[in-house]
Amino acid sequence: MTGDEASATGIALIEPALADIAGFEEALTRGWSPDPRRLRDRTYVETELKMLRHDRAAFLARLASGDVVATSVPDRKPQRLILQPFWIWDGAFCGYITLRYLSGTTQLPLNVPGHVGYSIVPWKQGRGYATRALQLLLPIAEQAGFARLSIICDESNHASRRVIEKVGGIFDRRATDPSDSPDVIKLLFWIATGSST
Ligand SMILES: CC(C)(COP(=O)(O)OP(=O)(O)OC[C@H]1O[C@@H](n2cnc3c(N)ncnc32)[C@H](O)[C@@H]1OP(=O)(O)O)[C@@H](O)C(=O)NCCC(=O)NCCS
């Protein structure tokens, strides 16, 4: 075990709570973007910060409120995504990992980037935290009824790909998202929830 992996064993997934929201706020003030698709979008980060400071409880509630999306199951109406967000915690805020799914199906449309989203604040990256957080999420997903999860990353996101592979992700296919640029190649993986260590 490397030193970084050793420190990652101390991390936990905690439910977002008002009592701990100062860490999220501080991360935004330091320029962290919670949306991996808008990593360098200052306006987005500043807008998030404004919303958090305007109404902390509403901001928190929004983290667990999914968009309505079209389903990939024929004859099913658009449905609201169910979100189970967790903050990655080493005694302080490190980032988040979210489980997302549609009720009654393991399928997701391709414009929803898989069952799992995560981000680590830049100053805590490279310590094994995302890898550990994904390991910790697997039994939670199993509890929610998933035998396996779909995980997607951009082909250019080598760190995320590595995280997925380290936790046992099995490569499925490359694809493009019809709602994104055709130049952005997505890598689709499956990961068995029973494979956590
Ligand atoms: C992707 C991300 C979550 C990884 O978080 P992290 O806590 O730094 O990841 P870990 O420390 O657990 O592991 C990273 C692995 O990727 C490797 N890695 C990191 N940067 C890399 C790079 N640029 N190229 C190749 N591998 C890289 C690390 O070496 C490590 O692998 P190793 O243990 O074999 O050495 C983080 O970079 C991040 O938040 N990025 C922005 C948001 C994002 O892209 N989210 C994922 C969307 S799919």
The ligand as a Gaussian input file, in Angstrom:
#p B3LYP/6-31G(d) Opt

LIG

0 1
 C      -10.851000      12.253000     -11.789000
 C      -10.642000      12.625000     -10.322000
 C      -11.960000      12.476000      -9.587000
 C       -9.577000      11.692000      -9.718000
 O       -9.516000      11.973000      -8.336000
 P       -8.249000      11.567000      -7.441000
 O       -8.692000      11.528000      -6.029000
 O       -7.112000      12.432000      -7.775000
 O       -7.984000      10.092000      -7.970000
 P       -7.104000       8.973000      -7.221000
 O       -6.021000       9.659000      -6.453000
 O       -8.026000       8.047000      -6.494000
 O       -6.517000       8.093000      -8.412000
 C       -6.106000       8.697000      -9.544000
 C       -5.415000       7.667000     -10.422000
 O       -5.320000       8.310000     -11.656000
 C       -3.966000       8.546000     -11.953000
 N       -3.885000       9.840000     -12.595000
 C       -4.066000      11.065000     -12.078000
 N       -3.913000      12.002000     -13.019000
 C       -3.623000      11.312000     -14.175000
 C       -3.336000      11.698000     -15.500000
 N       -3.364000      12.988000     -15.858000
 N       -3.066000      10.719000     -16.393000
 C       -3.068000       9.426000     -16.056000
 N       -3.349000       9.003000     -14.796000
 C       -3.606000       9.935000     -13.882000
 C       -3.249000       8.530000     -10.624000
 O       -1.865000       8.280000     -10.802000
 C       -3.994000       7.396000      -9.940000
 O       -3.592000       6.133000     -10.445000
 P       -2.443000       5.237000      -9.729000
 O       -2.919000       5.002000      -8.332000
 O       -2.361000       4.008000     -10.549000
 O       -1.184000       6.042000      -9.730000
 C      -10.132000      14.091000     -10.179000
 O       -9.039000      14.273000     -11.044000
 C      -11.185000      15.133000     -10.457000
 O      -11.962000      15.494000      -9.580000
 N      -11.228000      15.618000     -11.710000
 C      -12.222000      16.622000     -12.111000
 C      -13.644000      16.068000     -12.130000
 C      -13.754000      14.799000     -12.958000
 O      -13.110000      14.637000     -13.985000
 N      -14.623000      13.890000     -12.497000
 C      -14.862000      12.601000     -13.150000
 C      -15.855000      12.738000     -14.248000
 S      -16.076000      11.167000     -15.089000

